[in-house]
Amino acid sequence: MERKTMKYDVLQVLALLLLAVCVQGLVRLLVDGERGLLGGLPGGFVPLLLTYAVLTAVGVPAAAWAHSRAKALGRR
């Protein structure tokens, strides 16, 4: 049972890491113009901006969902 509930903790950590990296990349792209971690992607400014924005938008609900699942199982 412990192993099953632990997966939500791991998923929450991974989602928060995704969120932190993508928000930082998004801010750097907008403020400094640095392409950041995903700078090797093809395309210009707009595709990179959209990629960072979509990954940020995915990280928020993924972390919230994992937190709510862990809480429902008594992990929080």
N, C-alpha and C positions, 0 to 999 in steps of 0.2 A: 504493500500500500504506500509506503514511503517513497518508493521510486516513481510511482505513478504521479504523485502530487508534486514531485520535484521537477517534473518536466515543465510545469507552468512557471516555476521560478526561473528556470533556464531560459525559457521563451521570453519572459519579461525582461531579463537582462539583455538578451540579444536584441529585442525590439528597442530598448532604451539606448543601446549602443548605436544601432542604426539611426535612431532619431538624433542623437548627439552629433554623430559624424555628418549627417545630412544637413542639419540646421547650421552647423559651423561652416560647411561648404557653401550653403546658400548665402549666408551672411558675407562670407569672404568674396564670393562672386559678385554680389551686389555692391559691396563697399570698396573693395580693393581691386576687383577685376581679376583676381587670382582664380585659376580654374580648379584648384584643389585636388582632392583624391580622385575624382572622376574626370580629371582633365584630359585623359587619353581617349575619351569617347569622341567619335566622329561628330562633326557638326560644329556649329558656332555657339554663340552666347545663349540663344533661345532654347535649343535642345538641351543644353546643359542645365539651364535654369529650370526647365520643366522636369528634367530627371531628378534634380535635387528636391523640387517641390513635391513630386509624386512620392518619392521615397520618404520624405518627411511626413506626408499625409498618410502613408501606410504605417509608419512607426508609431504614431499616436494611438490609433485604435487597437493595434496589435498589443501594445504595452498595457492598455486599459483592459482589454479582453483577458490577457494572461493574469493580470492582477485580480480581476473579478473572479476568475476560475480558481485561483489559488486561495482567495478569501473564502469562497464558497466551500472549499475543501478543508478549511480551518488552518490554512498556512499563514494567514495574516490576522 
